[in-house]
Amino acid sequence: MSIQSWTYLFVGITFTVYIGIAIWSRVGSTSGFYVAGRGIPPLANGMATAADWMSAASFISMAGLISFMGYTGTIYLMGWTGGYVLLALLLAPYLRKYGRYTIPEFVGDRYYSQTARVIAVFCAIFVSFTYVAGQMRGVGIVFSRFLEVDVNIGVVIGVGIVFFYAVIGGMRGITYTQVAQFCVLIVAYLVPAVAISWKMTGWAIPQIGFGATLIEGQYAGMALLETLDAIHRDLGLPEYTGAWVDGKKSMVDVLAITMALMVGTAGLPHVLIRFYTVPNARAARWSAMWALIFIGLLYTTAPTVSAFVRVNMIETLNGKPYSNVPQWFTSWEETGLIVFKDHNGDGLIQYSGNADTNELTVDRDIMVLANPEIARLPAWVVALVAAGGLAAALSTAAGLLLVISASISHDLLKSVLWKTMTQQQELRMARIAAAFAVIVAGILGIYPPGFVAQVVAFAFGLAAASFFPILLLGIFDKRTTKEGAIAGMLLGIGFTASYIIWFRFVNPTATADQWLFGISPEGIGTVGMVLNFIVAITVSRFTPPPPRVVQDMVEDIRIPNGTCDTSPLTES
């Protein structure tokens, strides 16, 4: 069977499973739609959280970025996994003990203000739409290559699938679909990694193969990372394992991006809402632990995948005649994601670090998807990776769309604009809002603002600058007031969004010397977070303290046992 036939088979089977789960788990109440009736076991929630978390950025784009960036690409590994430690220790159990449905609801109650709640709604929607743009781009890339359809048509197909199980099944349907999607994506990621590691190093465990010597090809007998350093030197590129050298990110930018990704993880609404679906705070902690274990399976494998595909790609293409390129090159060339321009007319592919002589342009988002083909693995493995990439993108997209839906229907309509809404009316509006969000997500997938992981990094920066400070202060500082929270959120997200828009869209050619403190748009969320903290704490000290009932609620949330009285505390 051909790659396309295998892909149709795997995608058809997995999509049928997803739709079947959605039909089986369809809900008829707002509690089921928003938080799955709070009945999800910790193990299942850990798998669903991992799938929700390991988006197209993790599956498709992260290893590609590391493959090109080398050592400094580990900012994604450190930031995204480290964030889960913060989440498990500082936020997840306390937010679950608080209960309710959404993060804006906590913000509104804790800061006794409908204004704070509405601002949190805006932040949640803004962050989620930024994040979902990357997922839809990932869906389009997979469909365009492996099913040989236009990228835009691929996005539309993905939108249709997400629409079905997100709108029909709500959080319950999304959760159990994400459990299935986790199984698909982790198998799809590990199978080629194990096969390639065994083929190139003789080790079946990729993490060991990462530090082993190569046993085939022109670099046989050399350590994998030593080989990559030598290849990069020959091509005029910074050494793969080099840090703080010319051509790579500065130390301050690496620190800023890592911190933004870390605290952004702990502030992402679609991740935080997952901990509302378990029975209690203890289950929330166990969910976070299981999620970190499941995430670690992929994240410890990603550096190996990135190194293997880097060696294979350069060894396969550089200096070779264009007329003799392998079939995988031709297939990806048709998508426009890999481009060869013969500047000197010799018919040979020249790949180098010199922009004037380099003839090969490779989109980083294709590296994981093309990896099995480059390594000449069987067609069914290539198709399995395609199914895994779709599972990763669709699982996260569904979680994000539910956040948008809940923010609109529950936090904006039910709590602010239409307080007499019945439960059935609210459920209907939630589904309408989800449908609206899916359509917007599709548009963003057709017109994405960057690489998958790059777009996702922007979302993390926005989450770090808006949600993390007020959630942390809301739990651990009784003195933080509504005025402080509102001012901090507005300044944090306003500054961060403006910086990203300016340097990514208005002035995209700006150099590092023009960035504030040398911090790139991907890392500016760290500065936004610091500004949020400073403003929130300062303004709170110059405004009247929160009401006694709010301070008591904060104390009660932090008590390990017992239940928290979460009666409505918001005021106009």
Secondary structure as a PSIPRED ss2 file (coil, helix, strand):
# PSIPRED VFORMAT (PSIPRED V4.0)

   1 M C   1.000  0.000  0.000
   2 S C   1.000  0.000  0.000
   3 I H   0.000  1.000  0.000
   4 Q H   0.000  1.000  0.000
   5 S H   0.000  1.000  0.000
   6 W H   0.000  1.000  0.000
   7 T H   0.000  1.000  0.000
   8 Y H   0.000  1.000  0.000
   9 L H   0.000  1.000  0.000
  10 F H   0.000  1.000  0.000
  11 V H   0.000  1.000  0.000
  12 G H   0.000  1.000  0.000
  13 I H   0.000  1.000  0.000
  14 T H   0.000  1.000  0.000
  15 F H   0.000  1.000  0.000
  16 T H   0.000  1.000  0.000
  17 V H   0.000  1.000  0.000
  18 Y H   0.000  1.000  0.000
  19 I H   0.000  1.000  0.000
  20 G H   0.000  1.000  0.000
  21 I H   0.000  1.000  0.000
  22 A H   0.000  1.000  0.000
  23 I H   0.000  1.000  0.000
  24 W H   0.000  1.000  0.000
  25 S C   1.000  0.000  0.000
  26 R C   1.000  0.000  0.000
  27 V C   1.000  0.000  0.000
  28 G C   1.000  0.000  0.000
  29 S C   1.000  0.000  0.000
  30 T H   0.000  1.000  0.000
  31 S H   0.000  1.000  0.000
  32 G H   0.000  1.000  0.000
  33 F H   0.000  1.000  0.000
  34 Y H   0.000  1.000  0.000
  35 V H   0.000  1.000  0.000
  36 A H   0.000  1.000  0.000
  37 G H   0.000  1.000  0.000
  38 R H   0.000  1.000  0.000
  39 G C   1.000  0.000  0.000
  40 I C   1.000  0.000  0.000
  41 P C   1.000  0.000  0.000
  42 P H   0.000  1.000  0.000
  43 L H   0.000  1.000  0.000
  44 A H   0.000  1.000  0.000
  45 N H   0.000  1.000  0.000
  46 G H   0.000  1.000  0.000
  47 M H   0.000  1.000  0.000
  48 A H   0.000  1.000  0.000
  49 T H   0.000  1.000  0.000
  50 A H   0.000  1.000  0.000
  51 A H   0.000  1.000  0.000
  52 D H   0.000  1.000  0.000
  53 W H   0.000  1.000  0.000
  54 M C   1.000  0.000  0.000
  55 S C   1.000  0.000  0.000
  56 A H   0.000  1.000  0.000
  57 A H   0.000  1.000  0.000
  58 S H   0.000  1.000  0.000
  59 F H   0.000  1.000  0.000
  60 I H   0.000  1.000  0.000
  61 S H   0.000  1.000  0.000
  62 M H   0.000  1.000  0.000
  63 A H   0.000  1.000  0.000
  64 G H   0.000  1.000  0.000
  65 L H   0.000  1.000  0.000
  66 I H   0.000  1.000  0.000
  67 S H   0.000  1.000  0.000
  68 F H   0.000  1.000  0.000
  69 M H   0.000  1.000  0.000
  70 G H   0.000  1.000  0.000
  71 Y H   0.000  1.000  0.000
  72 T H   0.000  1.000  0.000
  73 G H   0.000  1.000  0.000
  74 T H   0.000  1.000  0.000
  75 I H   0.000  1.000  0.000
  76 Y H   0.000  1.000  0.000
  77 L H   0.000  1.000  0.000
  78 M H   0.000  1.000  0.000
  79 G H   0.000  1.000  0.000
  80 W H   0.000  1.000  0.000
  81 T H   0.000  1.000  0.000
  82 G H   0.000  1.000  0.000
  83 G H   0.000  1.000  0.000
  84 Y H   0.000  1.000  0.000
  85 V H   0.000  1.000  0.000
  86 L H   0.000  1.000  0.000
  87 L H   0.000  1.000  0.000
  88 A H   0.000  1.000  0.000
  89 L H   0.000  1.000  0.000
  90 L H   0.000  1.000  0.000
  91 L H   0.000  1.000  0.000
  92 A H   0.000  1.000  0.000
  93 P H   0.000  1.000  0.000
  94 Y H   0.000  1.000  0.000
  95 L H   0.000  1.000  0.000
  96 R H   0.000  1.000  0.000
  97 K H   0.000  1.000  0.000
  98 Y H   0.000  1.000  0.000
  99 G C   1.000  0.000  0.000
 100 R C   1.000  0.000  0.000
 101 Y C   1.000  0.000  0.000
 102 T C   1.000  0.000  0.000
 103 I H   0.000  1.000  0.000
 104 P H   0.000  1.000  0.000
 105 E H   0.000  1.000  0.000
 106 F H   0.000  1.000  0.000
 107 V H   0.000  1.000  0.000
 108 G H   0.000  1.000  0.000
 109 D H   0.000  1.000  0.000
 110 R H   0.000  1.000  0.000
 111 Y C   1.000  0.000  0.000
 112 Y C   1.000  0.000  0.000
 113 S C   1.000  0.000  0.000
 114 Q H   0.000  1.000  0.000
 115 T H   0.000  1.000  0.000
 116 A H   0.000  1.000  0.000
 117 R H   0.000  1.000  0.000
 118 V H   0.000  1.000  0.000
 119 I H   0.000  1.000  0.000
 120 A H   0.000  1.000  0.000
 121 V H   0.000  1.000  0.000
 122 F H   0.000  1.000  0.000
 123 C H   0.000  1.000  0.000
 124 A H   0.000  1.000  0.000
 125 I H   0.000  1.000  0.000
 126 F H   0.000  1.000  0.000
 127 V H   0.000  1.000  0.000
 128 S H   0.000  1.000  0.000
 129 F H   0.000  1.000  0.000
 130 T H   0.000  1.000  0.000
 131 Y H   0.000  1.000  0.000
 132 V H   0.000  1.000  0.000
 133 A H   0.000  1.000  0.000
 134 G H   0.000  1.000  0.000
 135 Q H   0.000  1.000  0.000
 136 M H   0.000  1.000  0.000
 137 R H   0.000  1.000  0.000
 138 G H   0.000  1.000  0.000
 139 V H   0.000  1.000  0.000
 140 G H   0.000  1.000  0.000
 141 I H   0.000  1.000  0.000
 142 V H   0.000  1.000  0.000
 143 F H   0.000  1.000  0.000
 144 S H   0.000  1.000  0.000
 145 R H   0.000  1.000  0.000
 146 F H   0.000  1.000  0.000
 147 L C   1.000  0.000  0.000
 148 E C   1.000  0.000  0.000
 149 V C   1.000  0.000  0.000
 150 D C   1.000  0.000  0.000
 151 V H   0.000  1.000  0.000
 152 N H   0.000  1.000  0.000
 153 I H   0.000  1.000  0.000
 154 G H   0.000  1.000  0.000
 155 V H   0.000  1.000  0.000
 156 V H   0.000  1.000  0.000
 157 I H   0.000  1.000  0.000
 158 G H   0.000  1.000  0.000
 159 V H   0.000  1.000  0.000
 160 G H   0.000  1.000  0.000
 161 I H   0.000  1.000  0.000
 162 V H   0.000  1.000  0.000
 163 F H   0.000  1.000  0.000
 164 F H   0.000  1.000  0.000
 165 Y H   0.000  1.000  0.000
 166 A H   0.000  1.000  0.000
 167 V H   0.000  1.000  0.000
 168 I H   0.000  1.000  0.000
 169 G H   0.000  1.000  0.000
 170 G H   0.000  1.000  0.000
 171 M H   0.000  1.000  0.000
 172 R H   0.000  1.000  0.000
 173 G H   0.000  1.000  0.000
 174 I H   0.000  1.000  0.000
 175 T H   0.000  1.000  0.000
 176 Y H   0.000  1.000  0.000
 177 T H   0.000  1.000  0.000
 178 Q H   0.000  1.000  0.000
 179 V H   0.000  1.000  0.000
 180 A H   0.000  1.000  0.000
 181 Q H   0.000  1.000  0.000
 182 F H   0.000  1.000  0.000
 183 C H   0.000  1.000  0.000
 184 V H   0.000  1.000  0.000
 185 L H   0.000  1.000  0.000
 186 I H   0.000  1.000  0.000
 187 V H   0.000  1.000  0.000
 188 A H   0.000  1.000  0.000
 189 Y H   0.000  1.000  0.000
 190 L H   0.000  1.000  0.000
 191 V H   0.000  1.000  0.000
 192 P H   0.000  1.000  0.000
 193 A H   0.000  1.000  0.000
 194 V H   0.000  1.000  0.000
 195 A H   0.000  1.000  0.000
 196 I H   0.000  1.000  0.000
 197 S H   0.000  1.000  0.000
 198 W H   0.000  1.000  0.000
 199 K H   0.000  1.000  0.000
 200 M H   0.000  1.000  0.000
 201 T H   0.000  1.000  0.000
 202 G C   1.000  0.000  0.000
 203 W C   1.000  0.000  0.000
 204 A C   1.000  0.000  0.000
 205 I C   1.000  0.000  0.000
 206 P H   0.000  1.000  0.000
 207 Q H   0.000  1.000  0.000
 208 I H   0.000  1.000  0.000
 209 G H   0.000  1.000  0.000
 210 F C   1.000  0.000  0.000
 211 G C   1.000  0.000  0.000
 212 A C   1.000  0.000  0.000
 213 T E   0.000  0.000  1.000
 214 L C   1.000  0.000  0.000
 215 I C   1.000  0.000  0.000
 216 E C   1.000  0.000  0.000
 217 G C   1.000  0.000  0.000
 218 Q C   1.000  0.000  0.000
 219 Y C   1.000  0.000  0.000
 220 A C   1.000  0.000  0.000
 221 G C   1.000  0.000  0.000
 222 M C   1.000  0.000  0.000
 223 A E   0.000  0.000  1.000
 224 L H   0.000  1.000  0.000
 225 L H   0.000  1.000  0.000
 226 E H   0.000  1.000  0.000
 227 T H   0.000  1.000  0.000
 228 L H   0.000  1.000  0.000
 229 D H   0.000  1.000  0.000
 230 A H   0.000  1.000  0.000
 231 I H   0.000  1.000  0.000
 232 H H   0.000  1.000  0.000
 233 R H   0.000  1.000  0.000
 234 D H   0.000  1.000  0.000
 235 L H   0.000  1.000  0.000
 236 G C   1.000  0.000  0.000
 237 L C   1.000  0.000  0.000
 238 P C   1.000  0.000  0.000
 239 E C   1.000  0.000  0.000
 240 Y C   1.000  0.000  0.000
 241 T C   1.000  0.000  0.000
 242 G C   1.000  0.000  0.000
 243 A C   1.000  0.000  0.000
 244 W C   1.000  0.000  0.000
 245 V C   1.000  0.000  0.000
 246 D C   1.000  0.000  0.000
 247 G C   1.000  0.000  0.000
 248 K C   1.000  0.000  0.000
 249 K C   1.000  0.000  0.000
 250 S C   1.000  0.000  0.000
 251 M H   0.000  1.000  0.000
 252 V H   0.000  1.000  0.000
 253 D H   0.000  1.000  0.000
 254 V H   0.000  1.000  0.000
 255 L H   0.000  1.000  0.000
 256 A H   0.000  1.000  0.000
 257 I H   0.000  1.000  0.000
 258 T H   0.000  1.000  0.000
 259 M H   0.000  1.000  0.000
 260 A H   0.000  1.000  0.000
 261 L H   0.000  1.000  0.000
 262 M H   0.000  1.000  0.000
 263 V H   0.000  1.000  0.000
 264 G H   0.000  1.000  0.000
 265 T H   0.000  1.000  0.000
 266 A C   1.000  0.000  0.000
 267 G C   1.000  0.000  0.000
 268 L C   1.000  0.000  0.000
 269 P H   0.000  1.000  0.000
 270 H H   0.000  1.000  0.000
 271 V H   0.000  1.000  0.000
 272 L H   0.000  1.000  0.000
 273 I H   0.000  1.000  0.000
 274 R H   0.000  1.000  0.000
 275 F H   0.000  1.000  0.000
 276 Y H   0.000  1.000  0.000
 277 T C   1.000  0.000  0.000
 278 V C   1.000  0.000  0.000
 279 P C   1.000  0.000  0.000
 280 N C   1.000  0.000  0.000
 281 A H   0.000  1.000  0.000
 282 R H   0.000  1.000  0.000
 283 A H   0.000  1.000  0.000
 284 A H   0.000  1.000  0.000
 285 R H   0.000  1.000  0.000
 286 W H   0.000  1.000  0.000
 287 S H   0.000  1.000  0.000
 288 A H   0.000  1.000  0.000
 289 M H   0.000  1.000  0.000
 290 W H   0.000  1.000  0.000
 291 A H   0.000  1.000  0.000
 292 L H   0.000  1.000  0.000
 293 I H   0.000  1.000  0.000
 294 F H   0.000  1.000  0.000
 295 I H   0.000  1.000  0.000
 296 G H   0.000  1.000  0.000
 297 L H   0.000  1.000  0.000
 298 L H   0.000  1.000  0.000
 299 Y H   0.000  1.000  0.000
 300 T C   1.000  0.000  0.000
 301 T C   1.000  0.000  0.000
 302 A H   0.000  1.000  0.000
 303 P H   0.000  1.000  0.000
 304 T H   0.000  1.000  0.000
 305 V H   0.000  1.000  0.000
 306 S H   0.000  1.000  0.000
 307 A H   0.000  1.000  0.000
 308 F H   0.000  1.000  0.000
 309 V H   0.000  1.000  0.000
 310 R H   0.000  1.000  0.000
 311 V H   0.000  1.000  0.000
 312 N H   0.000  1.000  0.000
 313 M H   0.000  1.000  0.000
 314 I H   0.000  1.000  0.000
 315 E H   0.000  1.000  0.000
 316 T H   0.000  1.000  0.000
 317 L H   0.000  1.000  0.000
 318 N C   1.000  0.000  0.000
 319 G C   1.000  0.000  0.000
 320 K C   1.000  0.000  0.000
 321 P E   0.000  0.000  1.000
 322 Y H   0.000  1.000  0.000
 323 S H   0.000  1.000  0.000
 324 N H   0.000  1.000  0.000
 325 V C   1.000  0.000  0.000
 326 P C   1.000  0.000  0.000
 327 Q H   0.000  1.000  0.000
 328 W H   0.000  1.000  0.000
 329 F H   0.000  1.000  0.000
 330 T H   0.000  1.000  0.000
 331 S H   0.000  1.000  0.000
 332 W H   0.000  1.000  0.000
 333 E H   0.000  1.000  0.000
 334 E C   1.000  0.000  0.000
 335 T C   1.000  0.000  0.000
 336 G C   1.000  0.000  0.000
 337 L C   1.000  0.000  0.000
 338 I E   0.000  0.000  1.000
 339 V E   0.000  0.000  1.000
 340 F E   0.000  0.000  1.000
 341 K C   1.000  0.000  0.000
 342 D C   1.000  0.000  0.000
 343 H C   1.000  0.000  0.000
 344 N C   1.000  0.000  0.000
 345 G C   1.000  0.000  0.000
 346 D C   1.000  0.000  0.000
 347 G C   1.000  0.000  0.000
 348 L E   0.000  0.000  1.000
 349 I C   1.000  0.000  0.000
 350 Q C   1.000  0.000  0.000
 351 Y C   1.000  0.000  0.000
 352 S C   1.000  0.000  0.000
 353 G C   1.000  0.000  0.000
 354 N C   1.000  0.000  0.000
 355 A C   1.000  0.000  0.000
 356 D C   1.000  0.000  0.000
 357 T C   1.000  0.000  0.000
 358 N C   1.000  0.000  0.000
 359 E C   1.000  0.000  0.000
 360 L E   0.000  0.000  1.000
 361 T E   0.000  0.000  1.000
 362 V E   0.000  0.000  1.000
 363 D C   1.000  0.000  0.000
 364 R H   0.000  1.000  0.000
 365 D H   0.000  1.000  0.000
 366 I H   0.000  1.000  0.000
 367 M H   0.000  1.000  0.000
 368 V H   0.000  1.000  0.000
 369 L H   0.000  1.000  0.000
 370 A H   0.000  1.000  0.000
 371 N H   0.000  1.000  0.000
 372 P H   0.000  1.000  0.000
 373 E H   0.000  1.000  0.000
 374 I H   0.000  1.000  0.000
 375 A C   1.000  0.000  0.000
 376 R C   1.000  0.000  0.000
 377 L C   1.000  0.000  0.000
 378 P C   1.000  0.000  0.000
 379 A H   0.000  1.000  0.000
 380 W H   0.000  1.000  0.000
 381 V H   0.000  1.000  0.000
 382 V H   0.000  1.000  0.000
 383 A H   0.000  1.000  0.000
 384 L H   0.000  1.000  0.000
 385 V H   0.000  1.000  0.000
 386 A H   0.000  1.000  0.000
 387 A H   0.000  1.000  0.000
 388 G H   0.000  1.000  0.000
 389 G H   0.000  1.000  0.000
 390 L H   0.000  1.000  0.000
 391 A H   0.000  1.000  0.000
 392 A H   0.000  1.000  0.000
 393 A H   0.000  1.000  0.000
 394 L H   0.000  1.000  0.000
 395 S H   0.000  1.000  0.000
 396 T H   0.000  1.000  0.000
 397 A H   0.000  1.000  0.000
 398 A H   0.000  1.000  0.000
 399 G H   0.000  1.000  0.000
 400 L H   0.000  1.000  0.000
 401 L H   0.000  1.000  0.000
 402 L H   0.000  1.000  0.000
 403 V H   0.000  1.000  0.000
 404 I H   0.000  1.000  0.000
 405 S H   0.000  1.000  0.000
 406 A H   0.000  1.000  0.000
 407 S H   0.000  1.000  0.000
 408 I H   0.000  1.000  0.000
 409 S H   0.000  1.000  0.000
 410 H H   0.000  1.000  0.000
 411 D H   0.000  1.000  0.000
 412 L H   0.000  1.000  0.000
 413 L H   0.000  1.000  0.000
 414 K H   0.000  1.000  0.000
 415 S H   0.000  1.000  0.000
 416 V H   0.000  1.000  0.000
 417 L H   0.000  1.000  0.000
 418 W C   1.000  0.000  0.000
 419 K C   1.000  0.000  0.000
 420 T C   1.000  0.000  0.000
 421 M C   1.000  0.000  0.000
 422 T C   1.000  0.000  0.000
 423 Q H   0.000  1.000  0.000
 424 Q H   0.000  1.000  0.000
 425 Q H   0.000  1.000  0.000
 426 E H   0.000  1.000  0.000
 427 L H   0.000  1.000  0.000
 428 R H   0.000  1.000  0.000
 429 M H   0.000  1.000  0.000
 430 A H   0.000  1.000  0.000
 431 R H   0.000  1.000  0.000
 432 I H   0.000  1.000  0.000
 433 A H   0.000  1.000  0.000
 434 A H   0.000  1.000  0.000
 435 A H   0.000  1.000  0.000
 436 F H   0.000  1.000  0.000
 437 A H   0.000  1.000  0.000
 438 V H   0.000  1.000  0.000
 439 I H   0.000  1.000  0.000
 440 V H   0.000  1.000  0.000
 441 A H   0.000  1.000  0.000
 442 G H   0.000  1.000  0.000
 443 I H   0.000  1.000  0.000
 444 L H   0.000  1.000  0.000
 445 G H   0.000  1.000  0.000
 446 I H   0.000  1.000  0.000
 447 Y C   1.000  0.000  0.000
 448 P C   1.000  0.000  0.000
 449 P C   1.000  0.000  0.000
 450 G C   1.000  0.000  0.000
 451 F C   1.000  0.000  0.000
 452 V H   0.000  1.000  0.000
 453 A H   0.000  1.000  0.000
 454 Q H   0.000  1.000  0.000
 455 V H   0.000  1.000  0.000
 456 V H   0.000  1.000  0.000
 457 A H   0.000  1.000  0.000
 458 F H   0.000  1.000  0.000
 459 A H   0.000  1.000  0.000
 460 F H   0.000  1.000  0.000
 461 G H   0.000  1.000  0.000
 462 L H   0.000  1.000  0.000
 463 A H   0.000  1.000  0.000
 464 A H   0.000  1.000  0.000
 465 A H   0.000  1.000  0.000
 466 S H   0.000  1.000  0.000
 467 F H   0.000  1.000  0.000
 468 F H   0.000  1.000  0.000
 469 P H   0.000  1.000  0.000
 470 I H   0.000  1.000  0.000
 471 L H   0.000  1.000  0.000
 472 L H   0.000  1.000  0.000
 473 L H   0.000  1.000  0.000
 474 G H   0.000  1.000  0.000
 475 I H   0.000  1.000  0.000
 476 F H   0.000  1.000  0.000
 477 D C   1.000  0.000  0.000
 478 K C   1.000  0.000  0.000
 479 R C   1.000  0.000  0.000
 480 T C   1.000  0.000  0.000
 481 T C   1.000  0.000  0.000
 482 K H   0.000  1.000  0.000
 483 E H   0.000  1.000  0.000
 484 G H   0.000  1.000  0.000
 485 A H   0.000  1.000  0.000
 486 I H   0.000  1.000  0.000
 487 A H   0.000  1.000  0.000
 488 G H   0.000  1.000  0.000
 489 M H   0.000  1.000  0.000
 490 L H   0.000  1.000  0.000
 491 L H   0.000  1.000  0.000
 492 G H   0.000  1.000  0.000
 493 I H   0.000  1.000  0.000
 494 G H   0.000  1.000  0.000
 495 F H   0.000  1.000  0.000
 496 T H   0.000  1.000  0.000
 497 A H   0.000  1.000  0.000
 498 S H   0.000  1.000  0.000
 499 Y H   0.000  1.000  0.000
 500 I H   0.000  1.000  0.000
 501 I H   0.000  1.000  0.000
 502 W H   0.000  1.000  0.000
 503 F H   0.000  1.000  0.000
 504 R H   0.000  1.000  0.000
 505 F H   0.000  1.000  0.000
 506 V H   0.000  1.000  0.000
 507 N C   1.000  0.000  0.000
 508 P C   1.000  0.000  0.000
 509 T C   1.000  0.000  0.000
 510 A C   1.000  0.000  0.000
 511 T C   1.000  0.000  0.000
 512 A H   0.000  1.000  0.000
 513 D H   0.000  1.000  0.000
 514 Q H   0.000  1.000  0.000
 515 W C   1.000  0.000  0.000
 516 L H   0.000  1.000  0.000
 517 F H   0.000  1.000  0.000
 518 G H   0.000  1.000  0.000
 519 I C   1.000  0.000  0.000
 520 S C   1.000  0.000  0.000
 521 P C   1.000  0.000  0.000
 522 E C   1.000  0.000  0.000
 523 G C   1.000  0.000  0.000
 524 I C   1.000  0.000  0.000
 525 G H   0.000  1.000  0.000
 526 T H   0.000  1.000  0.000
 527 V H   0.000  1.000  0.000
 528 G H   0.000  1.000  0.000
 529 M H   0.000  1.000  0.000
 530 V H   0.000  1.000  0.000
 531 L H   0.000  1.000  0.000
 532 N H   0.000  1.000  0.000
 533 F H   0.000  1.000  0.000
 534 I H   0.000  1.000  0.000
 535 V H   0.000  1.000  0.000
 536 A H   0.000  1.000  0.000
 537 I H   0.000  1.000  0.000
 538 T H   0.000  1.000  0.000
 539 V H   0.000  1.000  0.000
 540 S H   0.000  1.000  0.000
 541 R H   0.000  1.000  0.000
 542 F C   1.000  0.000  0.000
 543 T C   1.000  0.000  0.000
 544 P C   1.000  0.000  0.000
 545 P C   1.000  0.000  0.000
 546 P C   1.000  0.000  0.000
 547 P C   1.000  0.000  0.000
 548 R H   0.000  1.000  0.000
 549 V H   0.000  1.000  0.000
 550 V H   0.000  1.000  0.000
 551 Q H   0.000  1.000  0.000
 552 D H   0.000  1.000  0.000
 553 M H   0.000  1.000  0.000
 554 V H   0.000  1.000  0.000
 555 E H   0.000  1.000  0.000
 556 D H   0.000  1.000  0.000
 557 I H   0.000  1.000  0.000
 558 R H   0.000  1.000  0.000
 559 I C   1.000  0.000  0.000
 560 P C   1.000  0.000  0.000
 561 N C   1.000  0.000  0.000
 562 G C   1.000  0.000  0.000
 563 T C   1.000  0.000  0.000
 564 C C   1.000  0.000  0.000
 565 D C   1.000  0.000  0.000
 566 T C   1.000  0.000  0.000
 567 S C   1.000  0.000  0.000
 568 P C   1.000  0.000  0.000
 569 L C   1.000  0.000  0.000
 570 T C   1.000  0.000  0.000
 571 E C   1.000  0.000  0.000
 572 S C   1.000  0.000  0.000
